[in-house]
Each structure stands twice: as structure tokens, then as C-alpha cells.
Amino acid sequence: MPARLVTIPFSHYCEKARWALERAGVDFVEDGHLPIYSYLALRRAGAGRTVPALITADGAVVADSTDILRWCDAHGRAAPLAPADLPAAAELEDDFDLHLGPAARRLGYFHLLPSKRGFAELLDRGGVPGWQARSGRLARPVVVRLIKRGLRIDAAGAARSRVVVDAAFAKVGALLADGRRYLCGDRFTAADLTFAALAAPVLMPDAYATAYMPSPANQPPSFRALVDELRATPAGAFGLRVYAEHR
Ligand SMILES: N[C@@H](CCC(=O)N[C@@H](CS)C(=O)NCC(=O)O)C(=O)O
């Protein structure tokens, strides 16, 4: 039996785990849910409150994206993402998980949630049970309100998150300034994968955007301007290159 990855398909932490599992050649199926509905699937699986959660072929529950990457290192077929001789890879991963991830998510939601058509597109992308997509469409105002309240999505929060995203991008830019190919040197590690995946909601790399995000027509100009500005930074260009070459 293949492993099962419980997700919110468009969640960037889920993208991080999915990327690592695919890269490691792990046989798995994705069990996607909309936000809030995901709690039921997580509870049934005996996981925590957040996605992603991996249920391995032998029934073990790995309930955090970083732990899923470590599991891939231990069980997969690819070079390790967090090699023992490069502790900086895991340190940077933790930093991005803690700061960049929530900030990029808040910025993405802040700009994209108001679009009714964009919301409908998210649901139409599939990957979640049909009944969830149908009821999500009907209950849109409630779902949007719950997401906004749960994640404190408002203009002040978005402004604070922009500062956090800029700080993460500056840190990545500073690391790359000596000409190194990857954040920890010449090897692709968890730091690179995590930065690219968690920045995806504000960088919109093709592989992520076309599969999970509303189309550009349903992205407000303010959001396009943000994406263009971030893409033009050294860190933004790096995130897009990592996607193009490794995803
Ligand atoms: N530290 C966790 C964070 C994952 C996370 O924040 N997941 C969000 C989706 S992007 C979630 O499940 N949110 C639901 C909730 O917090 O109630 C990880 O790396 O797996």
C-alpha cells in the first residue's frame, strides 16, 4: 500500500513535503482537503492539527513538514536534504518554517482571498473531495471569515508580513552574494527546497502557480506588483531557479 500525504493541496508547507517525497521517489497518494475540513482527516489519521501529515505504508504518522523531509532522507532514494555535515541546512529550514512560511501565507491570502473568481478557481483545481469543493463554494463567506480570523489576515498583518518576507529575502540574498550556487554551498539541501516552497505563494513559480493558484487574471494588480518586485531580487530569482531546476 502506498503512503498517504494528508494535505491542503495549495498549502506551501504541503508543497514542501510533496516536493521532497517526489524527489525521494516515495510511493504515495495525496489526500487533499480544504482548510478547516482538513481537521477531520488529520484527526482520523491520528495526526496533529496541521497539514502536511504523512501516513507511511506501515502506518506510522509523520505530522510535520520538516519531519517528513527527514523521513525522506532516511527512506528515500535521493541524496539527503539535511546531510549530517551541513547543519546549516536544517537551521535555515527551521528559520524559513518559522518566519517566511507564515508571512508569505498571510500575504498571499491577503491579496487573493477577496477575489470571488479566484476562490472558485482554487476549488475547481481539484485534489479535494467534490463535496468539500461544493460546500466550500456555498459557504465562501464563512470560510473566508474563518481563515481571516484564524490567520489574522488584515492590512496591518500584511504589512508586518511584508517586513518578514523582505528580511528572509535579504538573508538569502546575502548568503548568495559570494556567488555560491545553493544556500549552503554547492549542494541542494532542505534550505533551498524550503525557501523555494515557502516563498512560492509570493513568487508564483510556474510549477506551483499553474497547479494550485488562481490564474493571473484573478490576481489583483497589487499582488502582481508584489510578485514582480520580489522576483526581481536575487533571492526571488534564486527561488524561481530552484523551482525550474529541481521541481
Ligand atoms: N510546522 C508545520 C506547519 C504547517 C502549517 O502551518 N500548515 C497549515 C497549512 S499552510 C495548517 O495546517 N493550518 C491549519 C491550522 O493551523 O489550523 C509544518 O511544517 O508542517
Ligand as a Chemical Component Dictionary entry (heavy atoms), coordinates in Angstrom:
data_LIG
# 
_chem_comp.id                   LIG 
_chem_comp.type                 NON-POLYMER 
_chem_comp.pdbx_formal_charge   0 
_chem_comp.three_letter_code    LIG 
# 
loop_
_chem_comp_atom.comp_id 
_chem_comp_atom.atom_id 
_chem_comp_atom.alt_atom_id 
_chem_comp_atom.type_symbol 
_chem_comp_atom.charge 
_chem_comp_atom.model_Cartn_x 
_chem_comp_atom.model_Cartn_y 
_chem_comp_atom.model_Cartn_z 
_chem_comp_atom.pdbx_ordinal 
LIG N1  N1  N 0 5.164  23.349 11.263 1  
LIG C1  C1  C 0 4.154  22.849 10.380 2  
LIG C2  C2  C 0 3.322  23.990 9.850  3  
LIG C3  C3  C 0 2.316  23.564 8.823  4  
LIG C4  C4  C 0 1.165  24.549 8.676  5  
LIG O1  O1  O 0 1.217  25.691 9.177  6  
LIG N2  N2  N 0 0.095  24.096 7.995  7  
LIG C5  C5  C 0 -1.089 24.896 7.800  8  
LIG C6  C6  C 0 -1.439 24.981 6.328  9  
LIG S1  S1  S 0 -0.326 26.020 5.472  10 
LIG C7  C7  C 0 -2.270 24.256 8.508  11 
LIG O2  O2  O 0 -2.439 23.062 8.524  12 
LIG N3  N3  N 0 -3.121 25.098 9.107  13 
LIG C8  C8  C 0 -4.290 24.668 9.783  14 
LIG C9  C9  C 0 -4.284 25.164 11.214 15 
LIG O3  O3  O 0 -3.254 25.678 11.656 16 
LIG O4  O4  O 0 -5.291 25.032 11.854 17 
LIG C10 C10 C 0 4.841  22.077 9.255  18 
LIG O5  O5  O 0 5.947  22.470 8.857  19 
LIG O6  O6  O 0 4.307  21.050 8.816  20 
# 
loop_
_chem_comp_bond.comp_id 
_chem_comp_bond.atom_id_1 
_chem_comp_bond.atom_id_2 
_chem_comp_bond.value_order 
_chem_comp_bond.pdbx_ordinal 
LIG N1  C1  SING 1  
LIG C1  C2  SING 2  
LIG C1  C10 SING 3  
LIG C2  C3  SING 4  
LIG C3  C4  SING 5  
LIG C4  O1  DOUB 6  
LIG C4  N2  SING 7  
LIG N2  C5  SING 8  
LIG C5  C6  SING 9  
LIG C5  C7  SING 10 
LIG C6  S1  SING 11 
LIG C7  O2  DOUB 12 
LIG C7  N3  SING 13 
LIG N3  C8  SING 14 
LIG C8  C9  SING 15 
LIG C9  O3  DOUB 16 
LIG C9  O4  SING 17 
LIG C10 O5  DOUB 18 
LIG C10 O6  SING 19 
# 
